[in-house]
Amino acid sequence: MYAIIDIETTGQAVATGKITEIAIFIHNGFEITDSYTSLVNPEVYIPGFITRLTGIDNEMVKTAPKFYEIARKIVEITQDKLFVAHNVSFDYRFIQEEFKRLGYDYQRKTMCTVRMGRKFLPGYKSYSLGRICNELGIDINGRHRAAGDALATVSLLEMILARKAQKESKLPPSQLRLF
């Protein structure tokens, strides 16, 4: 099972940035089976350049739950799932840092669709989410919003899994391996 995750944040620096939105789609390898999305009150000011990029402003998150209020849901929905994201280190480290601030050590096995895309969908100039999705004909409804980017990552993951299965089906059974 996969937990495909995307977050929006107040900036790029994990140490000082905070999450403003999260989307999680649970996928069984064939289809989405569960989901969770929420704005998050970062309890810090959202810079103007982030608002221009994401459309998320301070007013929108004013009454949104704070991270500690949704932390249990994140733990539960991702339990025993592979944490999947496009450029996974960004999303995973931000979520780990938010949990660290709460005194919790959040650990999950991870998979990066950038790395897997390069391996199973080779030959593209760029593997940024916007560019690879455009090249593959994947629509992103809500670019730079957690749900829109996460759903695009779901479609990308499905293509990667299909290509991986196709590639491995040509191998002898002794050489087949899972992620």
C-alpha positions in Angstrom: 0.0 0.0 0.0 1.1 3.5 -0.8 0.5 6.8 0.8 1.0 9.4 -1.9 1.6 12.8 -0.2 2.0 16.4 -1.1 2.4 19.4 1.1 2.5 23.1 0.7 4.7 25.1 3.0 5.7 28.6 4.1 9.1 28.3 2.5 11.9 25.9 1.4 13.8 25.7 4.7 12.8 22.7 6.8 14.1 24.3 10.0 12.0 27.4 9.8 9.2 26.5 7.3 5.9 25.2 8.3 3.2 23.2 6.5 0.2 25.1 5.2 -1.6 22.3 3.4 -1.4 18.5 3.2 -3.0 15.9 0.9 -2.7 12.1 1.4 -4.1 9.5 -1.1 -3.9 5.9 -0.1 -3.4 3.6 -3.1 -3.4 -0.2 -3.2 -1.4 -0.4 -6.4 -4.5 -0.2 -8.6 -6.7 2.6 -7.3 -7.1 5.2 -4.5 -8.8 3.6 -1.5 -8.8 6.5 1.0 -7.8 10.1 1.2 -7.2 13.0 3.6 -6.7 16.7 2.7 -6.5 19.7 4.9 -5.3 23.3 5.1 -3.0 23.7 8.1 -2.6 26.8 10.3 1.2 27.1 10.3 1.1 29.5 13.2 3.5 31.8 11.3 3.1 34.4 8.6 2.8 33.1 5.0 5.1 35.2 2.8 3.6 36.9 -0.2 5.6 34.9 -2.7 4.2 31.7 -1.3 0.7 33.1 -1.5 1.3 34.0 -5.2 2.6 30.5 -5.9 0.0 28.5 -4.0 -2.9 30.8 -3.6 -2.9 30.0 0.2 -2.9 33.1 2.3 -3.0 33.9 6.0 -6.8 34.4 6.0 -7.4 31.0 4.5 -5.5 29.2 7.2 -6.6 31.3 10.2 -9.3 28.8 11.3 -7.6 25.7 9.8 -6.4 23.0 12.3 -2.9 23.4 13.6 -0.5 20.5 12.8 -0.8 19.0 16.2 -4.5 18.7 15.7 -4.1 16.6 12.6 -0.9 14.7 13.6 -2.7 11.6 14.8 -4.7 11.3 11.5 -1.4 11.5 9.5 0.2 8.8 11.7 -2.8 6.5 11.3 -3.5 7.0 7.6 0.2 6.4 6.7 0.8 3.5 9.1 2.3 0.5 7.3 2.2 2.4 4.0 5.1 3.4 1.7 5.4 7.2 1.9 5.5 8.3 -1.8 6.0 11.9 -3.0 7.5 13.7 -6.0 10.9 14.7 -4.6 10.1 12.7 -1.5 12.9 14.2 0.7 11.2 17.6 0.7 7.8 16.4 1.9 9.1 13.7 4.2 11.6 16.0 6.0 9.0 18.7 6.5 6.6 16.2 8.0 9.3 14.7 10.1 10.3 18.2 11.4 6.6 19.0 12.3 6.4 15.8 14.3 9.9 16.4 15.9 8.5 19.7 17.2 5.8 17.6 18.9 8.3 15.2 20.4 7.4 12.3 18.0 9.8 10.4 15.8 7.9 9.9 12.5 9.5 7.2 10.4 8.2 5.7 7.2 9.8 3.9 4.3 9.9 6.3 1.3 9.7 6.2 -2.4 10.5 9.1 -4.8 8.6 9.4 -8.0 11.3 11.6 -9.4 13.9 8.8 -8.9 11.5 6.0 -10.0 10.4 8.1 -13.0 14.0 8.4 -14.2 14.4 4.7 -13.9 11.2 3.4 -15.4 10.2 6.4 -17.7 13.7 7.4 -19.0 14.5 10.0 -21.6 12.7 13.2 -20.5 14.5 16.5 -20.2 13.0 17.3 -16.9 11.4 15.3 -14.1 9.9 18.3 -12.3 6.2 17.5 -11.6 4.8 20.1 -13.9 7.1 19.2 -16.8 6.9 15.4 -16.6 3.2 15.5 -16.2 2.9 17.8 -19.2 5.1 15.4 -21.3 3.0 12.4 -20.2 -0.4 14.0 -20.7 -1.2 14.1 -17.0 -3.5 17.0 -16.1 -2.7 18.8 -12.9 -6.0 20.3 -11.6 -4.7 22.7 -8.9 -0.9 23.1 -9.5 1.0 24.0 -6.3 -2.0 22.9 -4.2 -1.5 19.8 -2.2 -4.5 17.8 -3.6 -3.8 18.7 -7.2 -0.1 17.9 -7.0 -0.8 14.7 -5.1 -3.4 13.4 -7.6 -0.9 14.1 -10.4 1.7 12.1 -8.5 -0.9 9.3 -8.1 -1.2 9.2 -11.9 2.5 9.3 -12.3 3.0 6.5 -9.8 0.4 4.4 -11.7 2.4 4.9 -14.9 5.6 4.0 -13.1 4.1 0.8 -11.6 2.7 -0.2 -15.0 6.1 0.3 -16.7 7.9 -1.5 -13.8 5.5 -4.5 -14.1 5.9 -4.6 -17.9 9.7 -4.5 -17.6 9.8 -7.1 -14.8 7.4 -9.4 -16.6 10.2 -9.9 -19.2 12.6 -11.1 -16.5 12.8 -14.7 -15.1 10.8 -15.0 -11.9 14.0 -15.3 -9.8 14.9 -11.7 -10.9 11.5 -10.1 -10.0 11.6 -7.8 -7.0 9.4 -5.3 -5.3 10.2 -1.8 -4.3 
